[in-house]
C-alpha cells in the first residue's frame, strides 16, 4: 500500500478483526486476518494488541492449545464503542476522499 497507515487506522482494523469472533481470537490469526487487507508485520501488531488491552478495549486470556498457551483477545464493551466511533469516522472520511477523487469538492 502506498498510503501510510496511522495508529488510529491500525487500531480500528484490529478492533474490527477481533469483533468478528464473539468468543475471541488469538494473536497469530489476528495477524493473518489483518494481512489480508494490509501489509504489516507481527512486530507491528503485537504492540497494538498490548496498547488496546491496556486501554481497556480488549480483554485477554491464555488458553492451552496443543501443549502451549495461546493468548486470546476479545472485544470489551469499551472496545465495541471505540470501534463504532472509528466506523463512523471512517465513513465520513472515506466518503469525502472518494468525492474528491471522483472530481467533486
MMTF fields as JSON, N, C-alpha, C and O atoms, coordinates in Angstrom:
{
  "mmtfVersion": "1.0.0",
  "mmtfProducer": "UNKNOWN",
  "numBonds": 419,
  "numAtoms": 420,
  "numGroups": 105,
  "numChains": 1,
  "numModels": 1,
  "chainsPerModel": [1],
  "groupsPerChain": [105],
  "chainIdList": ["A"],
  "bondAtomList": [4, 2, 8, 6, 12, 10, 16, 14, 20, 18, 24, 22, 28, 26, 32, 30, 36, 34, 40, 38, 44, 42, 48, 46, 52, 50, 56, 54, 60, 58, 64, 62, 68, 66, 72, 70, 76, 74, 80, 78, 84, 82, 88, 86, 92, 90, 96, 94, 100, 98, 104, 102, 108, 106, 112, 110, 116, 114, 120, 118, 124, 122, 128, 126, 132, 130, 136, 134, 140, 138, 144, 142, 148, 146, 152, 150, 156, 154, 160, 158, 164, 162, 168, 166, 172, 170, 176, 174, 180, 178, 184, 182, 188, 186, 192, 190, 196, 194, 200, 198, 204, 202, 208, 206, 212, 210, 216, 214, 220, 218, 224, 222, 228, 226, 232, 230, 236, 234, 240, 238, 244, 242, 248, 246, 252, 250, 256, 254, 260, 258, 264, 262, 268, 266, 272, 270, 276, 274, 280, 278, 284, 282, 288, 286, 292, 290, 296, 294, 300, 298, 304, 302, 308, 306, 312, 310, 316, 314, 320, 318, 324, 322, 328, 326, 332, 330, 336, 334, 340, 338, 344, 342, 348, 346, 352, 350, 356, 354, 360, 358, 364, 362, 368, 366, 372, 370, 376, 374, 380, 378, 384, 382, 388, 386, 392, 390, 396, 394, 400, 398, 404, 402, 408, 406, 412, 410, 416, 414],
  "bondOrderList": [1, 1, 1, 1, 1, 1, 1, 1, 1, 1, 1, 1, 1, 1, 1, 1, 1, 1, 1, 1, 1, 1, 1, 1, 1, 1, 1, 1, 1, 1, 1, 1, 1, 1, 1, 1, 1, 1, 1, 1, 1, 1, 1, 1, 1, 1, 1, 1, 1, 1, 1, 1, 1, 1, 1, 1, 1, 1, 1, 1, 1, 1, 1, 1, 1, 1, 1, 1, 1, 1, 1, 1, 1, 1, 1, 1, 1, 1, 1, 1, 1, 1, 1, 1, 1, 1, 1, 1, 1, 1, 1, 1, 1, 1, 1, 1, 1, 1, 1, 1, 1, 1, 1, 1],
  "groupList": [{"groupName": "UNK", "atomNameList": ["N", "CA", "C", "O"], "elementList": ["N", "C", "C", "O"], "formalChargeList": [0, 0, 0, 0], "bondAtomList": [1, 0, 2, 1, 3, 2], "bondOrderList": [1, 1, 2], "singleLetterCode": "X", "chemCompType": "L-PEPTIDE LINKING"}],
  "groupTypeList": [0, 0, 0, 0, 0, 0, 0, 0, 0, 0, 0, 0, 0, 0, 0, 0, 0, 0, 0, 0, 0, 0, 0, 0, 0, 0, 0, 0, 0, 0, 0, 0, 0, 0, 0, 0, 0, 0, 0, 0, 0, 0, 0, 0, 0, 0, 0, 0, 0, 0, 0, 0, 0, 0, 0, 0, 0, 0, 0, 0, 0, 0, 0, 0, 0, 0, 0, 0, 0, 0, 0, 0, 0, 0, 0, 0, 0, 0, 0, 0, 0, 0, 0, 0, 0, 0, 0, 0, 0, 0, 0, 0, 0, 0, 0, 0, 0, 0, 0, 0, 0, 0, 0, 0, 0],
  "groupIdList": [1, 2, 3, 4, 5, 6, 7, 8, 9, 10, 11, 12, 13, 14, 15, 16, 17, 18, 19, 20, 21, 22, 23, 24, 25, 26, 27, 28, 29, 30, 31, 32, 33, 34, 35, 36, 37, 38, 39, 40, 41, 42, 43, 44, 45, 46, 47, 48, 49, 50, 51, 52, 53, 54, 55, 56, 57, 58, 59, 60, 61, 62, 63, 64, 65, 66, 67, 68, 69, 70, 71, 72, 73, 74, 75, 76, 77, 78, 79, 80, 81, 82, 83, 84, 85, 86, 87, 88, 89, 90, 91, 92, 93, 94, 95, 96, 97, 98, 99, 100, 101, 102, 103, 104, 105],
  "secStructList": [7, 7, 1, 7, 7, 7, 2, 2, 2, 2, 2, 2, 2, 2, 2, 2, 2, 2, 2, 6, 7, 6, 6, 7, 3, 3, 2, 2, 2, 2, 2, 2, 2, 2, 2, 6, 6, 1, 7, 7, 7, 2, 2, 2, 2, 2, 2, 2, 2, 2, 2, 2, 2, 2, 6, 6, 1, 3, 3, 3, 3, 3, 3, 3, 3, 6, 6, 3, 3, 3, 3, 3, 3, 3, 3, 7, 2, 2, 2, 2, 2, 2, 2, 2, 2, 2, 2, 2, 2, 2, 2, 2, 2, 2, 2, 2, 2, 2, 2, 2, 2, 6, 6, 7, 7],
  "xCoordList": [0.846, 0.0, 0.895, 1.878, 0.562, 1.378, 1.029, 1.788, -0.09, -0.506, -0.026, -0.091, 0.458, 0.859, -0.359, -1.425, -0.187, -1.257, -0.96, 0.015, -1.794, -1.617, -2.072, -2.72, -1.724, -2.058, -3.566, -4.025, -4.336, -5.789, -6.398, -7.274, -5.941, -6.475, -6.089, -6.905, -4.877, -4.448, -5.248, -5.642, -5.49, -6.33, -7.723, -8.272, -8.285, -9.63, -9.678, -10.627, -8.666, -8.627, -8.521, -9.22, -7.661, -7.507, -8.807, -9.233, -9.442, -10.714, -11.77, -12.548, -11.799, -12.765, -12.511, -13.455, -11.257, -10.914, -11.319, -11.932, -10.978, -11.314, -12.826, -13.333, -13.542, -15.005, -15.715, -16.865, -15.043, -15.647, -15.805, -16.573, -15.09, -15.116, -15.689, -14.999, -16.936, -17.62, -16.9, -16.902, -16.29, -15.608, -14.147, -13.446, -13.691, -12.305, -11.481, -11.915, -10.305, -9.402, -7.967, -7.706, -7.042, -5.659, -4.773, -5.117, -3.634, -2.749, -2.337, -2.393, -1.92, -1.469, -2.593, -2.364, -3.807, -4.944, -5.282, -5.621, -5.192, -5.419, -4.414, -4.781, -3.157, -2.115, -2.446, -2.339, -2.846, -3.165, -4.373, -4.377, -5.39, -6.588, -6.279, -6.77, -5.469, -5.085, -4.258, -4.424, -3.373, -2.537, -3.355, -2.859, -4.587, -5.446, -5.814, -6.17, -5.728, -6.079, -4.926, -4.98, -3.886, -2.807, -1.508, -1.487, -0.442, 0.844, 1.545, 2.193, 1.406, 2.053, 2.716, 2.329, 3.705, 4.421, 3.833, 3.115, 4.157, 3.737, 4.34, 3.698, 5.564, 6.216, 5.513, 5.707, 4.708, 3.896, 2.596, 2.13, 2.006, 0.67, 0.655, -0.274, 1.637, 1.588, 1.62, 0.922, 2.393, 2.288, 0.896, 0.417, 0.25, -1.115, -2.052, -2.88, -1.928, -2.768, -2.538, -3.492, -1.288, -0.988, -1.574, -2.13, -1.447, -1.984, -3.504, -4.068, -4.173, -5.628, -6.076, -7.125, -5.286, -5.582, -5.409, -6.27, -4.3, -4.032, -5.116, -5.482, -5.63, -6.665, -8.06, -9.022, -8.171, -9.45, -10.351, -11.535, -9.808, -10.608, -10.631, -11.536, -9.623, -9.544, -9.314, -8.578, -9.952, -9.627, -8.782, -8.86, -7.984, -7.035, -7.126, -7.277, -7.029, -6.893, -6.033, -6.025, -5.322, -4.478, -5.215, -5.742, -5.244, -5.912, -4.921, -4.243, -4.838, -3.936, -4.402, -5.586, -3.435, -3.717, -2.48, -1.397, -2.647, -1.559, -0.302, 0.814, -0.502, 0.62, 1.238, 2.247, 0.642, 1.154, 0.0, -1.167, 0.331, -0.693, -0.87, 0.099, -2.107, -2.437, -3.183, -4.159, -2.737, -3.356, -4.532, -4.376, -5.71, -6.928, -7.317, -7.218, -7.759, -8.186, -9.668, -10.15, -10.382, -11.817, -12.169, -11.609, -13.094, -13.54, -14.313, -15.185, -14.001, -14.756, -15.87, -15.948, -16.712, -17.74, -17.096, -17.568, -16.023, -15.307, -14.73, -14.762, -14.203, -13.661, -14.732, -14.492, -15.911, -17.026, -17.454, -17.75, -17.488, -17.842, -16.785, -17.116, -15.53, -14.44, -14.513, -14.29, -14.822, -14.961, -16.09, -15.938, -17.212, -18.328, -17.91, -18.269, -17.156, -16.652, -15.729, -15.857, -14.808, -13.911, -14.7, -14.372, -15.728, -16.53, -17.216, -17.232, -17.776, -18.43, -17.412, -17.659, -16.278, -15.228, -14.748, -14.532, -14.582, -14.112, -15.12, -14.728, -16.398, -17.425, -17.364, -17.411, -17.261, -17.191, -15.931, -15.999, -14.806, -13.51, -13.439, -13.084, -13.774, -13.636, -14.608, -14.274, -15.795, -16.729, -16.215, -16.391, -15.582, -15.008, -13.86, -13.767, -13.002, -11.872, -12.389, -11.893, -13.377, -13.934, -14.535, -14.313, -15.282, -15.852, -14.755, -14.877, -13.684, -12.592, -11.93, -11.666, -11.663, -11.04, -11.919, -11.418, -13.22, -14.144, -14.504, -15.416, -13.792, -13.962, -14.851, -15.051, -15.381, -16.201, -15.354, -14.167, -15.983, -15.27, -16.026, -15.589],
  "yCoordList": [-1.169, 0.0, 1.236, 1.296, 2.194, 3.397, 4.435, 5.385, 4.284, 5.228, 4.747, 3.556, 5.68, 5.327, 4.981, 5.578, 4.018, 3.618, 4.185, 3.792, 5.103, 5.697, 4.758, 3.743, 5.113, 4.289, 4.11, 3.013, 5.168, 5.069, 4.099, 3.309, 4.152, 3.243, 1.804, 0.896, 1.589, 0.244, -0.265, -1.431, 0.588, 0.211, -0.187, -1.199, 0.612, 0.341, -1.0, -1.766, -1.28, -2.55, -3.726, -4.726, -3.618, -4.709, -4.914, -6.055, -3.849, -3.987, -4.635, -5.469, -4.258, -4.851, -6.342, -7.131, -6.733, -8.15, -8.93, -9.993, -8.406, -9.108, -9.181, -10.166, -8.17, -8.143, -9.229, -9.56, -9.781, -10.819, -12.148, -13.011, -12.309, -13.555, -13.275, -12.73, -13.642, -13.348, -13.959, -13.381, -15.118, -15.795, -15.383, -15.861, -14.504, -14.061, -14.789, -15.792, -14.28, -14.869, -14.646, -13.789, -15.416, -15.374, -14.528, -14.244, -14.145, -13.193, -13.551, -12.701, -14.796, -15.175, -15.05, -14.587, -15.459, -15.352, -13.889, -13.527, -13.054, -11.618, -11.083, -10.345, -11.46, -11.024, -11.442, -10.636, -12.692, -13.183, -12.453, -12.111, -12.215, -11.522, -10.076, -9.581, -9.406, -8.028, -8.009, -7.117, -8.983, -9.042, -9.255, -8.992, -9.721, -9.856, -8.495, -8.4, -7.445, -6.103, -5.115, -4.051, -5.449, -4.5, -5.256, -6.26, -4.792, -5.455, -4.945, -3.899, -5.702, -5.341, -6.566, -7.698, -6.339, -7.437, -7.741, -6.93, -8.922, -9.283, -8.308, -7.963, -7.866, -6.954, -5.598, -4.833, -5.297, -4.083, -4.322, -3.453, -5.496, -5.755, -6.071, -5.661, -6.775, -7.139, -5.925, -5.936, -4.885, -3.672, -3.032, -2.47, -3.11, -2.586, -3.373, -2.785, -4.693, -5.531, -5.189, -5.083, -5.017, -4.667, -3.299, -3.128, -2.333, -0.995, -1.027, -0.398, -1.77, -1.864, -2.574, -2.252, -3.531, -4.2, -3.211, -3.113, -2.483, -1.512, -0.437, 0.026, -0.04, 0.983, 0.452, 1.218, -0.86, -1.441, -1.799, -2.077, -1.795, -2.134, -3.63, -4.132, -4.341, -5.788, -6.452, -5.939, -7.596, -8.427, -9.593, -9.962, -10.158, -11.189, -12.362, -12.192, -13.567, -14.756, -15.774, -15.813, -16.584, -17.622, -18.949, -19.308, -19.674, -20.972, -21.987, -21.729, -23.146, -24.199, -24.728, -24.989, -24.88, -25.421, -26.179, -25.604, -27.455, -28.305, -28.211, -28.105, -28.251, -28.242, -26.882, -26.779, -25.842, -24.487, -23.581, -23.922, -22.436, -21.435, -20.548, -20.119, -20.292, -19.392, -18.214, -18.405, -17.015, -15.812, -15.387, -15.121, -15.331, -14.944, -13.522, -13.118, -12.776, -11.389, -11.303, -11.897, -10.557, -10.399, -8.928, -8.239, -8.46, -7.073, -6.831, -7.622, -5.75, -5.349, -4.384, -3.992, -4.016, -3.016, -1.698, -1.041, -1.327, -0.104, -0.238, 0.715, -1.418, -1.655, -1.597, -1.078, -2.121, -2.073, -0.63, -0.249, 0.171, 1.588, 2.321, 3.147, 2.017, 2.648, 2.245, 3.075, 0.98, 0.512, 1.24, 1.626, 1.432, 2.174, 3.603, 4.121, 4.23, 5.575, 5.577, 6.432, 4.626, 4.516, 4.288, 4.868, 3.454, 3.173, 4.435, 4.688, 5.219, 6.472, 7.445, 8.055, 7.58, 8.473, 8.022, 8.846, 6.703, 6.178, 6.454, 6.847, 6.255, 6.524, 7.98, 8.27, 8.879, 10.302, 10.635, 11.309, 10.172, 10.449, 9.861, 10.562, 8.581, 7.919, 8.481, 8.54, 8.891, 9.463, 10.8, 11.102, 11.607, 12.878, 12.647, 13.337, 11.696, 11.395, 10.849, 11.237, 9.959, 9.403, 10.507, 10.532, 11.408, 12.535, 13.36, 13.753, 13.623, 14.411, 13.694, 14.309, 12.39, 11.61, 11.544, 11.445, 11.598, 11.487, 12.844, 12.939, 13.893, 15.195, 16.158, 17.289, 15.735, 16.631, 17.375, 17.099, 18.314, 19.06, 18.992, 19.557],
  "zCoordList": [0.0, 0.0, 0.0, 0.738, -0.805, -0.914, 0.138, 0.331, 0.82, 1.85, 3.21, 3.514, 4.028, 5.388, 6.222, 6.071, 7.098, 7.992, 9.371, 10.012, 9.825, 11.136, 12.241, 11.989, 13.456, 14.612, 14.771, 15.086, 14.559, 14.735, 13.727, 14.081, 12.473, 11.466, 11.785, 11.624, 12.228, 12.605, 13.801, 13.826, 14.787, 15.925, 15.443, 15.878, 14.547, 14.033, 13.304, 13.472, 12.503, 11.76, 12.721, 12.554, 13.716, 14.691, 15.46, 15.643, 15.91, 16.626, 15.728, 16.19, 14.456, 13.523, 13.35, 13.322, 13.235, 13.086, 14.331, 14.229, 15.499, 16.754, 16.935, 17.47, 16.504, 16.682, 15.875, 16.162, 14.875, 14.044, 14.789, 14.363, 15.881, 16.66, 18.045, 18.907, 18.257, 19.521, 20.727, 21.814, 20.532, 21.637, 21.775, 22.666, 20.901, 20.927, 19.886, 19.318, 19.646, 18.662, 19.122, 19.966, 18.567, 19.041, 18.119, 16.971, 18.663, 18.013, 16.598, 15.71, 16.364, 15.029, 14.008, 12.891, 14.38, 13.461, 13.189, 12.062, 14.213, 14.027, 13.003, 12.088, 13.165, 12.239, 10.81, 9.885, 10.627, 9.289, 8.702, 7.519, 9.516, 9.034, 8.649, 7.635, 9.458, 9.142, 7.86, 7.027, 7.698, 6.495, 5.22, 4.125, 5.341, 4.163, 3.574, 2.4, 4.39, 3.9, 3.982, 3.365, 4.733, 4.982, 5.201, 5.914, 4.606, 4.756, 6.014, 5.997, 7.103, 8.367, 8.966, 8.673, 9.798, 10.439, 11.814, 12.4, 12.305, 13.661, 14.669, 15.661, 14.419, 15.356, 15.401, 16.346, 14.401, 14.414, 15.158, 15.895, 14.969, 15.519, 17.009, 17.705, 17.512, 18.926, 19.857, 20.871, 19.564, 20.397, 20.311, 21.296, 19.159, 19.013, 19.92, 20.616, 19.917, 20.786, 22.255, 23.026, 22.639, 24.041, 24.404, 25.488, 23.499, 23.77, 23.9, 24.796, 22.994, 23.06, 24.337, 24.897, 24.79, 26.064, 27.214, 28.088, 27.212, 28.278, 28.33, 29.411, 27.165, 27.088, 27.428, 27.464, 27.678, 28.064, 26.889, 27.08, 25.685, 24.501, 24.218, 23.55, 24.734, 24.561, 25.91, 26.753, 26.101, 27.254, 26.737, 25.565, 27.622, 27.219, 28.175, 29.385, 27.604, 28.444, 27.698, 26.468, 28.448, 27.861, 27.958, 29.011, 26.841, 26.771, 26.222, 25.227, 26.876, 26.412, 25.058, 24.846, 24.145, 22.818, 22.338, 22.225, 22.062, 21.554, 22.431, 21.923, 23.739, 24.666, 24.926, 25.623, 24.374, 24.579, 24.972, 24.776, 25.521, 25.791, 24.566, 23.939, 24.25, 23.147, 23.759, 24.485, 23.475, 24.033, 23.152, 21.961, 23.771, 23.065, 23.442, 24.601, 22.441, 22.61, 22.296, 21.331, 23.125, 22.952, 23.125, 23.978, 22.313, 22.377, 23.666, 24.026, 24.358, 25.547, 25.117, 23.953, 26.056, 25.744, 25.307, 24.379, 25.984, 25.61, 24.204, 23.425, 23.879, 22.545, 21.476, 20.385, 21.772, 20.818, 20.577, 19.445, 21.636, 21.498, 20.673, 19.823, 20.923, 20.165, 18.695, 17.813, 18.427, 17.052, 16.336, 15.176, 17.005, 16.393, 16.047, 14.99, 16.936, 16.678, 15.454, 14.577, 15.401, 14.249, 12.958, 11.924, 13.012, 11.814, 11.299, 10.095, 12.2, 11.803, 11.207, 10.167, 11.869, 11.374, 9.995, 9.106, 9.823, 8.547, 7.43, 6.332, 7.694, 6.682, 6.239, 5.043, 7.18, 6.894, 6.099, 5.07, 6.568, 5.941, 4.532, 3.584, 4.392, 3.095, 2.062, 0.879, 2.479, 1.513, 0.987, -0.193, 1.841, 1.396, 0.41, -0.605, 0.7, -0.179, -1.51, -2.567, -1.473, -2.694, -3.557, -4.767, -2.961, -3.722, -4.376, -5.536, -3.636, -4.17, -5.349, -6.382, -5.193, -6.261, -7.511, -8.631, -7.304, -8.429, -9.025, -9.846, -8.617, -9.22, -8.468, -8.91, -7.351, -6.524, -5.524, -5.352, -4.876, -3.823, -2.534, -1.532]
}
